[in-house]
Amino acid sequence: MPRVIANEGLKVPLEKQRAFIGSEPVDVPDSIYYRRRLETRELVLAPGKATSKPVALTPASEPDTTANSKSGSAAK
């Protein structure tokens, strides 16, 4: 797992979560999404050694709408 940070002044969205990569190093999977972000220099490799455990991330500030939904009902 590569350890990355966002380039100066940027916040890069995570691939499948509602959170962002900022100036704190984050371990990410070696996927095409993150490879593209590295190629475009939105993300850069963080100094230091990557670990096998992902770093806890702060979710993006959006209201949680799942708390209001009733279980068993499906929207169609």
Secondary structure as a PSIPRED ss2 file (coil, helix, strand):
# PSIPRED VFORMAT (PSIPRED V4.0)

   1 M C   1.000  0.000  0.000
   2 P C   1.000  0.000  0.000
   3 R E   0.000  0.000  1.000
   4 V E   0.000  0.000  1.000
   5 I E   0.000  0.000  1.000
   6 A E   0.000  0.000  1.000
   7 N C   1.000  0.000  0.000
   8 E C   1.000  0.000  0.000
   9 G C   1.000  0.000  0.000
  10 L C   1.000  0.000  0.000
  11 K C   1.000  0.000  0.000
  12 V E   0.000  0.000  1.000
  13 P E   0.000  0.000  1.000
  14 L C   1.000  0.000  0.000
  15 E C   1.000  0.000  0.000
  16 K C   1.000  0.000  0.000
  17 Q C   1.000  0.000  0.000
  18 R C   1.000  0.000  0.000
  19 A E   0.000  0.000  1.000
  20 F E   0.000  0.000  1.000
  21 I E   0.000  0.000  1.000
  22 G C   1.000  0.000  0.000
  23 S C   1.000  0.000  0.000
  24 E C   1.000  0.000  0.000
  25 P C   1.000  0.000  0.000
  26 V E   0.000  0.000  1.000
  27 D E   0.000  0.000  1.000
  28 V C   1.000  0.000  0.000
  29 P C   1.000  0.000  0.000
  30 D C   1.000  0.000  0.000
  31 S C   1.000  0.000  0.000
  32 I H   0.000  1.000  0.000
  33 Y H   0.000  1.000  0.000
  34 Y H   0.000  1.000  0.000
  35 R H   0.000  1.000  0.000
  36 R H   0.000  1.000  0.000
  37 R H   0.000  1.000  0.000
  38 L H   0.000  1.000  0.000
  39 E H   0.000  1.000  0.000
  40 T C   1.000  0.000  0.000
  41 R C   1.000  0.000  0.000
  42 E C   1.000  0.000  0.000
  43 L E   0.000  0.000  1.000
  44 V E   0.000  0.000  1.000
  45 L E   0.000  0.000  1.000
  46 A C   1.000  0.000  0.000
  47 P C   1.000  0.000  0.000
  48 G C   1.000  0.000  0.000
  49 K C   1.000  0.000  0.000
  50 A C   1.000  0.000  0.000
  51 T C   1.000  0.000  0.000
  52 S C   1.000  0.000  0.000
  53 K C   1.000  0.000  0.000
  54 P C   1.000  0.000  0.000
  55 V C   1.000  0.000  0.000
  56 A C   1.000  0.000  0.000
  57 L C   1.000  0.000  0.000
  58 T C   1.000  0.000  0.000
  59 P E   0.000  0.000  1.000
  60 A C   1.000  0.000  0.000
  61 S C   1.000  0.000  0.000
  62 E C   1.000  0.000  0.000
  63 P C   1.000  0.000  0.000
  64 D C   1.000  0.000  0.000
  65 T C   1.000  0.000  0.000
  66 T H   0.000  1.000  0.000
  67 A H   0.000  1.000  0.000
  68 N H   0.000  1.000  0.000
  69 S C   1.000  0.000  0.000
  70 K C   1.000  0.000  0.000
  71 S C   1.000  0.000  0.000
  72 G C   1.000  0.000  0.000
  73 S C   1.000  0.000  0.000
  74 A C   1.000  0.000  0.000
  75 A C   1.000  0.000  0.000
  76 K C   1.000  0.000  0.000
